[in-house]
Amino acid sequence: MPASRRTAAEAAADREHDVWKFKPYPLRMAMLTTIYGFGLYKWWMYVSS
């Protein structure tokens, strides 16, 4: 039975990965966009000065 338990665990891990990979999280996307946008702005101000 260890093989079936391992297979079930792998399937669960694959499902968890698929959720993070494909499901859009609007709040998460907005937060990341804000953080990266601010970082890019600060970098551009440093580079252009």
N, CA, C and O atoms as a Tinker XYZ file with bonds, in Angstrom:
   196  protein
     1  N      0.780000   -1.228000    0.000000    73     2
     2  CA     0.000000    0.000000    0.000000    64     1     3
     3  C      0.822000    1.295000    0.000000    63     2     4     5
     4  O      0.265000    2.347000   -0.313000    81     3
     5  N      2.108000    1.272000    0.332000    73     3     6
     6  CA     2.855000    2.529000    0.324000    64     5     7
     7  C      2.836000    3.221000   -1.033000    63     6     8     9
     8  O      2.834000    4.450000   -1.108000    81     7
     9  N      2.820000    2.434000   -2.104000    73     7    10
    10  CA     2.815000    3.052000   -3.432000    64     9    11
    11  C      1.549000    3.869000   -3.637000    63    10    12    13
    12  O      1.613000    4.974000   -4.176000    81    11
    13  N      0.403000    3.350000   -3.220000    73    11    14
    14  CA    -0.840000    4.094000   -3.422000    64    13    15
    15  C     -0.884000    5.332000   -2.530000    63    14    16    17
    16  O     -1.413000    6.367000   -2.934000    81    15
    17  N     -0.332000    5.235000   -1.319000    73    15    18
    18  CA    -0.286000    6.405000   -0.448000    64    17    19
    19  C      0.623000    7.478000   -1.049000    63    18    20    21
    20  O      0.286000    8.662000   -1.026000    81    19
    21  N      1.751000    7.073000   -1.576000    73    19    22
    22  CA     2.670000    8.023000   -2.195000    64    21    23
    23  C      2.030000    8.655000   -3.430000    63    22    24    25
    24  O      2.172000    9.853000   -3.672000    81    23
    25  N      1.332000    7.841000   -4.198000    73    23    26
    26  CA     0.665000    8.346000   -5.394000    64    25    27
    27  C     -0.407000    9.368000   -5.018000    63    26    28    29
    28  O     -0.547000   10.397000   -5.680000    81    27
    29  N     -1.163000    9.084000   -3.955000    73    27    30
    30  CA    -2.186000   10.025000   -3.499000    64    29    31
    31  C     -1.539000   11.330000   -3.038000    63    30    32    33
    32  O     -2.054000   12.413000   -3.314000    81    31
    33  N     -0.425000   11.226000   -2.345000    73    31    34
    34  CA     0.274000   12.432000   -1.889000    64    33    35
    35  C      0.791000   13.237000   -3.078000    63    34    36    37
    36  O      0.709000   14.465000   -3.086000    81    35
    37  N      1.318000   12.546000   -4.072000    73    35    38
    38  CA     1.799000   13.252000   -5.267000    64    37    39
    39  C      0.648000   13.927000   -6.004000    63    38    40    41
    40  O      0.789000   15.047000   -6.495000    81    39
    41  N     -0.489000   13.244000   -6.080000    73    39    42
    42  CA    -1.658000   13.830000   -6.744000    64    41    43
    43  C     -2.133000   15.067000   -5.994000    63    42    44    45
    44  O     -2.494000   16.069000   -6.611000    81    43
    45  N     -2.134000   15.000000   -4.662000    73    43    46
    46  CA    -2.537000   16.158000   -3.862000    64    45    47
    47  C     -1.563000   17.314000   -4.074000    63    46    48    49
    48  O     -1.981000   18.467000   -4.187000    81    47
    49  N     -0.282000   17.014000   -4.129000    73    47    50
    50  CA     0.715000   18.062000   -4.364000    64    49    51
    51  C      0.530000   18.672000   -5.751000    63    50    52    53
    52  O      0.658000   19.884000   -5.921000    81    51
    53  N      0.231000   17.836000   -6.735000    73    51    54
    54  CA    -0.005000   18.352000   -8.086000    64    53    55
    55  C     -1.228000   19.260000   -8.117000    63    54    56    57
    56  O     -1.210000   20.307000   -8.765000    81    55
    57  N     -2.291000   18.862000   -7.419000    73    55    58
    58  CA    -3.493000   19.699000   -7.378000    64    57    59
    59  C     -3.194000   21.027000   -6.700000    63    58    60    61
    60  O     -3.649000   22.076000   -7.157000    81    59
    61  N     -2.431000   20.988000   -5.610000    73    59    62
    62  CA    -2.088000   22.225000   -4.908000    64    61    63
    63  C     -1.268000   23.134000   -5.815000    63    62    64    65
    64  O     -1.493000   24.344000   -5.850000    81    63
    65  N     -0.324000   22.560000   -6.544000    73    63    66
    66  CA     0.494000   23.350000   -7.469000    64    65    67
    67  C     -0.377000   23.953000   -8.567000    63    66    68    69
    68  O     -0.192000   25.110000   -8.943000    81    67
    69  N     -1.321000   23.176000   -9.081000    73    67    70
    70  CA    -2.201000   23.673000  -10.135000    64    69    71
    71  C     -3.026000   24.854000   -9.652000    63    70    72    73
    72  O     -3.261000   25.793000  -10.413000    81    71
    73  N     -3.469000   24.823000   -8.400000    73    71    74
    74  CA    -4.261000   25.929000   -7.864000    64    73    75
    75  C     -3.435000   27.208000   -7.883000    63    74    76    77
    76  O     -3.915000   28.249000   -8.330000    81    75
    77  N     -2.195000   27.140000   -7.400000    73    75    78
    78  CA    -1.352000   28.332000   -7.378000    64    77    79
    79  C     -0.967000   28.764000   -8.779000    63    78    80    81
    80  O     -0.782000   29.954000   -9.034000    81    79
    81  N     -0.844000   27.812000   -9.688000    73    79    82
    82  CA    -0.374000   28.146000  -11.025000    64    81    83
    83  C     -1.464000   28.793000  -11.881000    63    82    84    85
    84  O     -1.187000   29.734000  -12.624000    81    83
    85  N     -2.690000   28.301000  -11.783000    73    83    86
    86  CA    -3.719000   28.716000  -12.729000    64    85    87
    87  C     -4.805000   29.610000  -12.146000    63    86    88    89
    88  O     -5.403000   30.393000  -12.883000    81    87
    89  N     -5.080000   29.520000  -10.843000    73    87    90
    90  CA    -6.188000   30.294000  -10.292000    64    89    91
    91  C     -5.751000   31.737000  -10.060000    63    90    92    93
    92  O     -4.773000   31.972000   -9.350000    81    91
    93  N     -6.447000   32.698000  -10.637000    73    91    94
    94  CA    -6.060000   34.092000  -10.436000    64    93    95
    95  C     -6.525000   34.597000   -9.070000    63    94    96    97
    96  O     -7.682000   34.401000   -8.698000    81    95
    97  N     -5.650000   35.228000   -8.341000    73    95    98
    98  CA    -5.989000   35.845000   -7.068000    64    97    99
    99  C     -5.886000   37.348000   -7.259000    63    98   100   101
   100  O     -4.779000   37.886000   -7.269000    81    99
   101  N     -7.016000   38.047000   -7.412000    73    99   102
   102  CA    -6.967000   39.485000   -7.723000    64   101   103
   103  C     -6.224000   40.304000   -6.668000    63   102   104   105
   104  O     -5.452000   41.199000   -7.012000    81   103
   105  N     -6.451000   40.005000   -5.389000    73   103   106
   106  CA    -5.788000   40.776000   -4.341000    64   105   107
   107  C     -4.284000   40.527000   -4.361000    63   106   108   109
   108  O     -3.490000   41.451000   -4.183000    81   107
   109  N     -3.903000   39.281000   -4.578000    73   107   110
   110  CA    -2.482000   38.933000   -4.651000    64   109   111
   111  C     -1.828000   39.616000   -5.851000    63   110   112   113
   112  O     -0.714000   40.129000   -5.749000    81   111
   113  N     -2.523000   39.618000   -6.979000    73   111   114
   114  CA    -1.987000   40.267000   -8.177000    64   113   115
   115  C     -1.844000   41.773000   -7.957000    63   114   116   117
   116  O     -0.844000   42.364000   -8.365000    81   115
   117  N     -2.830000   42.396000   -7.319000    73   115   118
   118  CA    -2.757000   43.835000   -7.059000    64   117   119
   119  C     -1.600000   44.159000   -6.123000    63   118   120   121
   120  O     -0.887000   45.142000   -6.326000    81   119
   121  N     -1.414000   43.331000   -5.099000    73   119   122
   122  CA    -0.329000   43.554000   -4.149000    64   121   123
   123  C      1.033000   43.418000   -4.838000    63   122   124   125
   124  O      1.914000   44.256000   -4.649000    81   123
   125  N      1.197000   42.367000   -5.631000    73   123   126
   126  CA     2.470000   42.169000   -6.327000    64   125   127
   127  C      2.725000   43.277000   -7.342000    63   126   128   129
   128  O      3.855000   43.743000   -7.482000    81   127
   129  N      1.684000   43.698000   -8.045000    73   127   130
   130  CA     1.833000   44.784000   -9.017000    64   129   131
   131  C      2.264000   46.071000   -8.327000    63   130   132   133
   132  O      3.126000   46.792000   -8.829000    81   131
   133  N      1.661000   46.361000   -7.172000    73   131   134
   134  CA     2.022000   47.569000   -6.426000    64   133   135
   135  C      3.471000   47.514000   -5.960000    63   134   136   137
   136  O      4.220000   48.478000   -6.120000    81   135
   137  N      3.859000   46.384000   -5.386000    73   135   138
   138  CA     5.221000   46.246000   -4.862000    64   137   139
   139  C      6.253000   46.332000   -5.983000    63   138   140   141
   140  O      7.230000   47.074000   -5.880000    81   139
   141  N      6.032000   45.574000   -7.048000    73   139   142
   142  CA     6.994000   45.589000   -8.152000    64   141   143
   143  C      6.977000   46.927000   -8.885000    63   142   144   145
   144  O      8.023000   47.398000   -9.333000    81   143
   145  N      5.810000   47.539000   -9.011000    73   143   146
   146  CA     5.730000   48.853000   -9.642000    64   145   147
   147  C      6.497000   49.901000   -8.857000    63   146   148   149
   148  O      7.204000   50.726000   -9.438000    81   147
   149  N      6.360000   49.871000   -7.534000    73   147   150
   150  CA     7.094000   50.814000   -6.691000    64   149   151
   151  C      8.599000   50.574000   -6.795000    63   150   152   153
   152  O      9.384000   51.518000   -6.880000    81   151
   153  N      8.987000   49.308000   -6.786000    73   151   154
   154  CA    10.405000   48.974000   -6.925000    64   153   155
   155  C     10.967000   49.429000   -8.259000    63   154   156   157
   156  O     12.074000   49.964000   -8.324000    81   155
   157  N     10.206000   49.219000   -9.320000    73   155   158
   158  CA    10.640000   49.655000  -10.647000    64   157   159
   159  C     10.740000   51.173000  -10.714000    63   158   160   161
   160  O     11.670000   51.704000  -11.321000    81   159
   161  N      9.798000   51.874000  -10.100000    73   159   162
   162  CA     9.827000   53.336000  -10.057000    64   161   163
   163  C     11.079000   53.834000   -9.328000    63   162   164   165
   164  O     11.781000   54.718000   -9.818000    81   163
   165  N     11.349000   53.254000   -8.147000    73   163   166
   166  CA    12.524000   53.677000   -7.384000    64   165   167
   167  C     13.815000   53.381000   -8.157000    63   166   168   169
   168  O     14.746000   54.186000   -8.152000    81   167
   169  N     13.860000   52.231000   -8.814000    73   167   170
   170  CA    15.035000   51.881000   -9.606000    64   169   171
   171  C     15.209000   52.872000  -10.753000    63   170   172   173
   172  O     16.323000   53.326000  -11.017000    81   171
   173  N     14.114000   53.210000  -11.434000    73   171   174
   174  CA    14.204000   54.135000  -12.562000    64   173   175
   175  C     14.640000   55.530000  -12.100000    63   174   176   177
   176  O     15.413000   56.196000  -12.788000    81   175
   177  N     14.151000   55.969000  -10.943000    73   175   178
   178  CA    14.574000   57.264000  -10.411000    64   177   179
   179  C     16.075000   57.244000  -10.103000    63   178   180   181
   180  O     16.766000   58.237000  -10.329000    81   179
   181  N     16.574000   56.131000   -9.593000    73   179   182
   182  CA    18.005000   55.998000   -9.301000    64   181   183
   183  C     18.824000   55.984000  -10.593000    63   182   184   185
   184  O     19.857000   56.647000  -10.683000    81   183
   185  N     18.368000   55.239000  -11.579000    73   183   186
   186  CA    19.105000   55.108000  -12.835000    64   185   187
   187  C     19.104000   56.424000  -13.607000    63   186   188   189
   188  O     20.124000   56.806000  -14.181000    81   187
   189  N     17.983000   57.110000  -13.626000    73   187   190
   190  CA    17.881000   58.317000  -14.448000    64   189   191
   191  C     18.502000   59.546000  -13.786000    63   190   192   193
   192  O     18.649000   60.583000  -14.433000    81   191
   193  N     18.864000   59.449000  -12.520000    73   191   194
   194  CA    19.455000   60.624000  -11.854000    64   193   195
   195  C     20.964000   60.704000  -12.059000    63   194   196
   196  O     21.606000   61.630000  -11.564000    81   195
